Amino acid sequence: MDEEFHAEQTITYIKGDWRTWNPKITTPPGLYILATLVWRFVPFEATVENLRFLNCVFAGANYIILAELTQDILKAMAIFTLPVLTFTSLLFYTDQLSLLAILSSLFAQRSSHNFLSFLFGFFACFVRQTNVVWLAFMIGEKAVRLLALSQPCVRRSSFEWSIYLLKNPVEVLSALCKAALVDASHHTVTIILFVISLVFFNNGDIVFGDKSAHKPILHIPQLFYFFVFCAAHTSLTFLHYLGDNLRIPRGSSLFLSTFFTILIMVMVHLFTYEHPYLLSDNRHYTFYIWSRFFRRFPQIRYTFAPLYLVSGRYVCSGLQGGVISEFLTSLGFLIATAFAIVPAGLIEPRYFITPYIIWRLSKPPSLNESRASAVEIFINFGVNFGTIYLFLYHPFKWISQPFTWQRFMW
């Protein structure tokens, strides 16, 4: 939907006009600046089609880095073919470059190339501002490794780990300080520079462009939608998880399950938000899900609370106990994801791409992962075929724009 804005802004820069800025754009200019630099060295005209090809190049680079990070070409392909990610690779959006910058920074950090990690991380923040959250997550990843050195193989429940951390605040703070000031200081510098740039160039506001339509709010159900998104896109692994862990709750388990289900229902009641764009743009699948189910039958949203709970336990399985690295990684991921998506009022599957992939890269390998990846790839190809077919062969027109074809999309 926003491709016309991204392409128009890029072509404006390529023509040498650095003063014009489309106020409808809500992300920093990293994509447009990089594309402008690329076009200084290629003999192609700056057209939307050629800009889309550049996005496909970013997508190919993402697969290579995913294969390096996972050391499993099948798993990398399963992640790479995530339907919403595949769809955005065919248009000129910021998603592929944003993901490429974050994955490159993560790969460089895990390969002990801190300066490269700094460069990629710095650039990532100027493609999409929420990437600063994932740099903080990488700092936390370093802190987790330091804390895990003292408790390498000890397995405890989530309650026991919580008590342990509360009883040892000095150890936790020292690990965080060492990670932020020494081991991952390059990301700390990036975060500081990014905050300073927001203060000086955007009046301290994290939102660019159309601030009225994208003002931060407390949209807690975004986390619940994300949990279901993750479960749906790893369906075979999720079903195995249910088979291994789903039991009729009894005693304290029954109390906790009931408590968290009610808590989720309260969160849904208090913090569900209908963004104006959600109900005004019938090109997106979320429009039909919301208007035909959640809005038509308001009570139905509460019936999903058990699914949200089970999906959340699946995504943050490390919070249920285990070694300290699993517990802290799940906790850090949950916090980072909340900061990245909860302030967003619009339900937009593209916002889930980066947290989903970070989750897949942080998730311990499961049994029969090759089989699960193969099934996932098969399902992804089916969904991709369906969405692209709808996009290409089932256009429609709005009464307000009778000469323009509209198309279905994520």
ABEGO torsion letter per residue (X at the ends): XAAAAAAAAAAAAAAGBAABBBAABABBAAAAAAAAAAAAABABBBBAAAAAAAAAAAAAAAAAAAAAAAGBAAAAAAAAABAAAAAAAABBBAAAAAAAAAAAAAAAAAAGBAAAAAAAAAAAAAABAAAAAAAAAAAAAAAAAAAAAABAABBBBAAAAAAAAAABAAAAAAAAAAAAAAAAAAAAAAAAAAAAAAAAAAGGBABBEBAAAABBBBBAAAAAAAAAAAAAABAAAAAAAAAAABBBBBEAAAAAAAAAAAAAAAAAAAABBBBAAAAABAABAAAAAAAAAAAABAAAAAAAAAAAAAAAAAAAAAAAEEBAAAAAAAAAAAAAAAAAAAABABBBAAAAAAAAAAAAAABBBBBGAAAAAAAAAAAAAAAAAAAAAAAAABBBBBAABAABBBBBBX
